[in-house]
Amino acid sequence: MKNKTAQWILWAVAMVIFTVITLSGHGNWLGLAITAVAVIWYAVVPKASSRQQ
């Protein structure tokens, strides 16, 4: 995903999900959601590369 807007949207959706789960009091689901978002983020967002060569 090279589009920064899409990355920000993915981040915002993840934060909303985390907030809803936290406020609902489901700690076990929060851990699962964090793990799932981390795996999705790793698969979708490209790794940062150095500009120095």
N, C-alpha and C positions, 0 to 999 in steps of 0.2 A: 504494500500500500504506500504509494508515494505522495498521496494527497494529504497535506497536513490537516485540512478541514475534516476529512474522514477520521483521522487519528483523534482529533479533539472530540468528535462526536462519539467515538468508541469509548474514550476516556469518560465523557460526561454520562453516558449510559451506565457504565460500570459504577461510577460514583453514586448515581441514583439507586441502582440495585443494592449497593452496599448500605446506603442510608436506610432504605426501606427494610431490609433484613435486620439491620441493627435496631431500628426503632420498634420492630415487631417482636424483638427478644428471642430470636432464633439463632443462638450462637453457633450451633453445629452447621446450620445452613450457611452462615457467614463464612466459615472456614472453607466449605465446599465452593462457595461462590468466588472467593478470592483465588483459590486454586484454579478454577475453571477460567476465570478472566486472565490469570497469568499465562496459562497455556495458550489461550486465544491470542493474547497480546504478543507472545513470543512467535506465534505462527504467522500473524498478520503484519505486524509492524517490522520494517527492516532494521537491521542492526546499524548503529551509528558507525560511520567510517571517518577516519582521520583525513583532514584536507591536506596534510603535509605528505609529500612524497619524496 
